[in-house]
Amino acid sequence: MNYWIWALHYDWATPEMVKQAIRYKDCSPEDLQKGVEKKLITAEQYKEITGEAI
C-alpha cells in the first residue's frame, strides 16, 4: 500500500498534501481507490482529493 494512503489513514497527511503527491506522481488515483477498497480511506476523502466519485 502506498505511503500516502497510510499517512492519510493515520492523519499524518492532509488531503491537500495527497493532492500535491499526486501532482508529483508520488501517489495515484488508483492507489487511492485501493485504499478505499481496503477501508483505509473513505469514499468522501477519495472524492475530495480526486474531484470524482468512486
VENCORPE-V517157 format. One record per residue. N is the residue number from 0. RES is the residue in one letter. PHI is phi in degrees with one decimal (none if undefined). Layout:
n	res	phi
N	RES	PHI
N	RES	PHI
//
This chain:
n	res	phi
0	M	none
1	N	-63.3
2	Y	-52.7
3	W	-65.4
4	I	-67.2
5	W	-62.7
6	A	-61.8
7	L	-67.6
8	H	-59.4
9	Y	-92.6
10	D	61.1
11	W	-85.6
12	A	-135.4
13	T	-98.6
14	P	-55.9
15	E	-63.3
16	M	-64.9
17	V	-69.1
18	K	-58.7
19	Q	-65.4
20	A	-61.5
21	I	-66.0
22	R	-61.4
23	Y	-85.6
24	K	62.3
25	D	-92.6
26	C	-152.2
27	S	-133.7
28	P	-57.8
29	E	-65.5
30	D	-61.5
31	L	-62.8
32	Q	-60.9
33	K	-63.0
34	G	-63.4
35	V	-66.8
36	E	-60.0
37	K	-90.3
38	K	61.9
39	L	-90.7
40	I	-132.5
41	T	-93.9
42	A	-62.7
43	E	-65.9
44	Q	-64.2
45	Y	-56.9
46	K	-65.3
47	E	-60.9
48	I	-80.4
49	T	-93.6
50	G	81.9
51	E	-125.3
52	A	-76.6
53	I	-85.4
//
